[in-house]
Amino acid sequence: MTQTQQVIDTMRRLGGIATFGKLNSEVDFSFWGTKTPEASVRRIVQNSPDIFKLRPGL
């Protein structure tokens, strides 16, 4: 399973909406092999076309 797929599956499990803090606490980073997994989650959420982002004011 890729990192992106793991983040998407975690978000689905959390009901489809989550903050970065909640994602960071729920995603299993044990096999990612990165020094900054929180930054990787942020990058995945911000750059993935599969994740819909809520904009301020909506």
MOPAC internal coordinates of N, CA, C and O (Angstrom, degrees):
PM7 1SCF
backbone

  N    0.0000 0     0.00 0     0.00 0    0    0    0
  C    1.4382 1     0.00 0     0.00 0    1    0    0
  C    1.5284 1   108.26 1     0.00 0    2    1    0
  O    1.2310 1   120.92 1   -45.79 1    3    2    1
  N    1.3097 1   115.85 1   134.21 1    3    2    1
  C    1.4588 1   120.03 1  -179.40 1    5    3    2
  C    1.5233 1   110.42 1   -79.41 1    6    5    3
  O    1.2310 1   121.02 1   -13.91 1    7    6    5
  N    1.3185 1   115.66 1   166.09 1    7    6    5
  C    1.4617 1   120.67 1   178.36 1    9    7    6
  C    1.5242 1   110.32 1   -62.16 1   10    9    7
  O    1.2310 1   120.71 1   137.15 1   11   10    9
  N    1.3291 1   116.25 1   -42.85 1   11   10    9
  C    1.4604 1   120.74 1   179.74 1   13   11   10
  C    1.5182 1   110.78 1   -60.99 1   14   13   11
  O    1.2310 1   120.24 1   134.06 1   15   14   13
  N    1.3096 1   117.14 1   -45.94 1   15   14   13
  C    1.4569 1   120.95 1   179.77 1   17   15   14
  C    1.5231 1   111.38 1   -64.03 1   18   17   15
  O    1.2310 1   120.04 1   144.07 1   19   18   17
  N    1.3125 1   117.54 1   -35.93 1   19   18   17
  C    1.4598 1   120.80 1   178.54 1   21   19   18
  C    1.5300 1   110.66 1   -65.96 1   22   21   19
  O    1.2310 1   120.18 1   139.14 1   23   22   21
  N    1.3276 1   117.26 1   -40.86 1   23   22   21
  C    1.4641 1   120.53 1   178.31 1   25   23   22
  C    1.5258 1   110.11 1   -66.06 1   26   25   23
  O    1.2310 1   119.82 1   137.23 1   27   26   25
  N    1.3224 1   117.95 1   -42.77 1   27   26   25
  C    1.4613 1   121.47 1   179.64 1   29   27   26
  C    1.5216 1   110.96 1   -64.63 1   30   29   27
  O    1.2310 1   119.90 1   136.85 1   31   30   29
  N    1.3231 1   117.79 1   -43.15 1   31   30   29
  C    1.4664 1   120.99 1   178.32 1   33   31   30
  C    1.5281 1   111.24 1   -63.39 1   34   33   31
  O    1.2310 1   120.26 1   140.23 1   35   34   33
  N    1.3221 1   117.11 1   -39.77 1   35   34   33
  C    1.4589 1   120.54 1   177.94 1   37   35   34
  C    1.5200 1   110.58 1   -64.30 1   38   37   35
  O    1.2310 1   120.38 1   138.41 1   39   38   37
  N    1.3192 1   116.89 1   -41.59 1   39   38   37
  C    1.4623 1   120.28 1   179.22 1   41   39   38
  C    1.5293 1   110.56 1   -64.66 1   42   41   39
  O    1.2310 1   119.94 1   139.80 1   43   42   41
  N    1.3125 1   117.72 1   -40.20 1   43   42   41
  C    1.4698 1   120.77 1   176.57 1   45   43   42
  C    1.5256 1   110.69 1   -61.95 1   46   45   43
  O    1.2310 1   120.67 1   136.90 1   47   46   45
  N    1.3277 1   116.33 1   -43.10 1   47   46   45
  C    1.4607 1   121.24 1  -179.73 1   49   47   46
  C    1.5294 1   111.25 1   -63.11 1   50   49   47
  O    1.2310 1   120.21 1   149.65 1   51   50   49
  N    1.3281 1   117.21 1   -30.35 1   51   50   49
  C    1.4621 1   121.92 1   179.92 1   53   51   50
  C    1.5282 1   112.58 1   -85.76 1   54   53   51
  O    1.2310 1   119.85 1  -171.39 1   55   54   53
  N    1.3093 1   117.89 1     8.61 1   55   54   53
  C    1.4565 1   121.13 1   176.80 1   57   55   54
  C    1.5176 1   114.27 1    96.93 1   58   57   55
  O    1.2310 1   119.68 1  -170.96 1   59   58   57
  N    1.3113 1   118.22 1     9.04 1   59   58   57
  C    1.4566 1   121.66 1   175.78 1   61   59   58
  C    1.5147 1   115.10 1    92.94 1   62   61   59
  O    1.2310 1   120.27 1   175.39 1   63   62   61
  N    1.3099 1   117.09 1    -4.61 1   63   62   61
  C    1.4636 1   120.02 1   179.51 1   65   63   62
  C    1.5255 1   108.63 1  -141.89 1   66   65   63
  O    1.2310 1   120.76 1   -42.68 1   67   66   65
  N    1.3195 1   116.15 1   137.32 1   67   66   65
  C    1.4697 1   119.63 1  -178.26 1   69   67   66
  C    1.5201 1   109.56 1  -161.43 1   70   69   67
  O    1.2310 1   121.16 1   -29.10 1   71   70   69
  N    1.3105 1   115.39 1   150.90 1   71   70   69
  C    1.4587 1   120.74 1   173.37 1   73   71   70
  C    1.5295 1   108.23 1   -85.42 1   74   73   71
  O    1.2310 1   120.90 1   -12.99 1   75   74   73
  N    1.3253 1   115.88 1   167.01 1   75   74   73
  C    1.4665 1   119.10 1   177.08 1   77   75   74
  C    1.5183 1   110.69 1   -61.73 1   78   77   75
  O    1.2310 1   120.02 1   141.31 1   79   78   77
  N    1.3184 1   117.57 1   -38.69 1   79   78   77
  C    1.4614 1   121.21 1   178.95 1   81   79   78
  C    1.5115 1   112.16 1   -61.24 1   82   81   79
  O    1.2310 1   120.36 1   136.83 1   83   82   81
  N    1.3351 1   116.91 1   -43.17 1   83   82   81
  C    1.4569 1   120.87 1   179.33 1   85   83   82
  C    1.5302 1   110.36 1   -67.24 1   86   85   83
  O    1.2310 1   119.98 1   138.14 1   87   86   85
  N    1.3380 1   117.65 1   -41.86 1   87   86   85
  C    1.4673 1   120.31 1   177.62 1   89   87   86
  C    1.5247 1   110.81 1   -61.53 1   90   89   87
  O    1.2310 1   120.74 1   136.13 1   91   90   89
  N    1.3339 1   116.19 1   -43.87 1   91   90   89
  C    1.4665 1   119.86 1  -178.85 1   93   91   90
  C    1.5225 1   111.84 1   -63.54 1   94   93   91
  O    1.2310 1   120.17 1   147.79 1   95   94   93
  N    1.3299 1   117.27 1   -32.21 1   95   94   93
  C    1.4579 1   119.05 1  -179.78 1   97   95   94
  C    1.5237 1   112.27 1   -80.77 1   98   97   95
  O    1.2310 1   119.69 1   156.62 1   99   98   97
  N    1.3230 1   118.21 1   -23.38 1   99   98   97
  C    1.4630 1   121.70 1  -175.52 1  101   99   98
  C    1.5322 1   114.22 1   -96.78 1  102  101   99
  O    1.2310 1   119.74 1   152.38 1  103  102  101
  N    1.3330 1   118.10 1   -27.62 1  103  102  101
  C    1.4665 1   121.27 1  -177.38 1  105  103  102
  C    1.5275 1   109.54 1   -76.51 1  106  105  103
  O    1.2310 1   120.67 1   -42.84 1  107  106  105
  N    1.3239 1   116.33 1   137.16 1  107  106  105
  C    1.4652 1   121.92 1   178.51 1  109  107  106
  C    1.5308 1   109.26 1   -86.78 1  110  109  107
  O    1.2310 1   120.38 1   -70.29 1  111  110  109
  N    1.3400 1   116.87 1   109.71 1  111  110  109
  C    1.4638 1   122.22 1  -177.31 1  113  111  110
  C    1.5198 1   112.74 1   -92.04 1  114  113  111
  O    1.2310 1   119.25 1  -173.71 1  115  114  113
  N    1.3014 1   119.04 1     6.29 1  115  114  113
  C    1.4642 1   121.82 1  -169.54 1  117  115  114
  C    1.5264 1   113.94 1   -60.96 1  118  117  115
  O    1.2310 1   119.17 1   150.75 1  119  118  117
  N    1.3112 1   119.19 1   -29.25 1  119  118  117
  C    1.4639 1   120.16 1  -177.48 1  121  119  118
  C    1.5247 1   113.21 1  -114.85 1  122  121  119
  O    1.2310 1   119.85 1  -169.19 1  123  122  121
  N    1.3210 1   117.90 1    10.81 1  123  122  121
  C    1.4573 1   120.23 1  -177.40 1  125  123  122
  C    1.5268 1   112.81 1   -70.27 1  126  125  123
  O    1.2310 1   119.14 1   143.60 1  127  126  125
  N    1.2873 1   119.26 1   -36.40 1  127  126  125
  C    1.4554 1   121.45 1   178.82 1  129  127  126
  C    1.5152 1   114.26 1    70.97 1  130  129  127
  O    1.2310 1   120.08 1  -148.36 1  131  130  129
  N    1.3051 1   117.45 1    31.64 1  131  130  129
  C    1.4580 1   121.78 1   178.17 1  133  131  130
  C    1.5263 1   108.88 1  -120.88 1  134  133  131
  O    1.2310 1   120.84 1   -28.81 1  135  134  133
  N    1.3108 1   116.01 1   151.19 1  135  134  133
  C    1.4673 1   119.65 1  -179.29 1  137  135  134
  C    1.5200 1   111.98 1   -79.96 1  138  137  135
  O    1.2310 1   119.95 1   155.85 1  139  138  137
  N    1.3251 1   117.69 1   -24.15 1  139  138  137
  C    1.4598 1   121.68 1  -178.06 1  141  139  138
  C    1.5292 1   109.97 1  -128.98 1  142  141  139
  O    1.2310 1   119.86 1  -104.21 1  143  142  141
  N    1.3338 1   117.87 1    75.79 1  143  142  141
  C    1.4657 1   119.72 1  -177.50 1  145  143  142
  C    1.5323 1   112.97 1   -65.20 1  146  145  143
  O    1.2310 1   119.81 1   149.71 1  147  146  145
  N    1.3464 1   117.96 1   -30.29 1  147  146  145
  C    1.4619 1   119.86 1   178.52 1  149  147  146
  C    1.5229 1   111.07 1   -64.05 1  150  149  147
  O    1.2310 1   120.56 1   140.66 1  151  150  149
  N    1.3245 1   116.54 1   -39.34 1  151  150  149
  C    1.4612 1   120.49 1   177.27 1  153  151  150
  C    1.5232 1   110.62 1   -67.25 1  154  153  151
  O    1.2310 1   120.34 1   145.72 1  155  154  153
  N    1.3188 1   116.95 1   -34.28 1  155  154  153
  C    1.4647 1   120.57 1   177.55 1  157  155  154
  C    1.5208 1   110.79 1   -66.00 1  158  157  155
  O    1.2310 1   119.92 1   139.15 1  159  158  157
  N    1.3243 1   117.75 1   -40.85 1  159  158  157
  C    1.4684 1   121.17 1   177.38 1  161  159  158
  C    1.5188 1   109.48 1   -62.60 1  162  161  159
  O    1.2310 1   120.15 1   135.34 1  163  162  161
  N    1.3330 1   117.32 1   -44.66 1  163  162  161
  C    1.4645 1   121.15 1   178.18 1  165  163  162
  C    1.5240 1   111.16 1   -58.72 1  166  165  163
  O    1.2310 1   120.52 1   135.54 1  167  166  165
  N    1.3342 1   116.62 1   -44.46 1  167  166  165
  C    1.4633 1   120.63 1  -179.81 1  169  167  166
  C    1.5209 1   110.79 1   -64.15 1  170  169  167
  O    1.2310 1   120.25 1   136.41 1  171  170  169
  N    1.3207 1   117.12 1   -43.59 1  171  170  169
  C    1.4633 1   121.48 1  -179.61 1  173  171  170
  C    1.5217 1   110.32 1   -60.71 1  174  173  171
  O    1.2310 1   120.36 1   132.99 1  175  174  173
  N    1.3322 1   116.91 1   -47.01 1  175  174  173
  C    1.4680 1   120.38 1  -178.36 1  177  175  174
  C    1.5260 1   110.81 1   -65.89 1  178  177  175
  O    1.2310 1   119.51 1   139.34 1  179  178  177
  N    1.3095 1   118.54 1   -40.66 1  179  178  177
  C    1.4558 1   121.22 1  -176.60 1  181  179  178
  C    1.5224 1   113.04 1   -74.74 1  182  181  179
  O    1.2310 1   119.60 1   150.34 1  183  182  181
  N    1.3350 1   118.36 1   -29.66 1  183  182  181
  C    1.4668 1   120.57 1  -173.90 1  185  183  182
  C    1.5148 1   114.63 1  -104.90 1  186  185  183
  O    1.2310 1   119.14 1   170.33 1  187  186  185
  N    1.3131 1   119.25 1    -9.67 1  187  186  185
  C    1.4601 1   121.33 1  -175.99 1  189  187  186
  C    1.5251 1   110.85 1   -80.61 1  190  189  187
  O    1.2310 1   120.11 1   -53.43 1  191  190  189
  N    1.3272 1   117.39 1   126.57 1  191  190  189
  C    1.4684 1   119.76 1   176.41 1  193  191  190
  C    1.5295 1   112.17 1   -73.30 1  194  193  191
  O    1.2310 1   120.00 1   169.37 1  195  194  193
  N    1.3214 1   117.61 1   -10.63 1  195  194  193
  C    1.4675 1   121.88 1  -179.27 1  197  195  194
  C    1.5232 1   112.74 1   -83.67 1  198  197  195
  O    1.2310 1   119.77 1   171.60 1  199  198  197
  N    1.3215 1   118.04 1    -8.40 1  199  198  197
  C    1.4615 1   122.06 1  -177.89 1  201  199  198
  C    1.5127 1   108.45 1  -113.06 1  202  201  199
  O    1.2310 1   121.20 1   -55.24 1  203  202  201
  N    1.3356 1   115.31 1   124.76 1  203  202  201
  C    1.4733 1   121.88 1   178.16 1  205  203  202
  C    1.5210 1   108.64 1   -85.99 1  206  205  203
  O    1.2310 1   120.84 1   -53.13 1  207  206  205
  N    1.3249 1   116.00 1   126.87 1  207  206  205
  C    1.4558 1   121.38 1  -179.42 1  209  207  206
  C    1.5218 1   110.22 1   -99.51 1  210  209  207
  O    1.2310 1   120.37 1   -47.26 1  211  210  209
  N    1.3295 1   116.90 1   132.74 1  211  210  209
  C    1.4614 1   121.26 1   173.78 1  213  211  210
  C    1.5176 1   108.28 1   -80.23 1  214  213  211
  O    1.2310 1   121.10 1   -44.78 1  215  214  213
  N    1.2990 1   115.49 1   135.22 1  215  214  213
  C    1.4588 1   120.38 1  -179.91 1  217  215  214
  C    1.5308 1   109.62 1   -98.10 1  218  217  215
  O    1.2310 1   119.70 1   -28.04 1  219  218  217
  N    1.3195 1   118.18 1   151.96 1  219  218  217
  C    1.4660 1   119.77 1   175.90 1  221  219  218
  C    1.5099 1   110.73 1   -59.52 1  222  221  219
  O    1.2310 1   120.95 1   -41.47 1  223  222  221
  N    1.3114 1   115.80 1   138.53 1  223  222  221
  C    1.4594 1   120.84 1   177.58 1  225  223  222
  C    1.5143 1   113.84 1    94.74 1  226  225  223
  O    1.2310 1   119.92 1   174.54 1  227  226  225
  N    1.3283 1   117.75 1    -5.46 1  227  226  225
  C    1.4653 1   119.01 1   179.06 1  229  227  226
  C    1.4943 1   110.68 1   -88.84 1  230  229  227
  O    1.2310 1   120.10 1   180.00 1  231  230  229

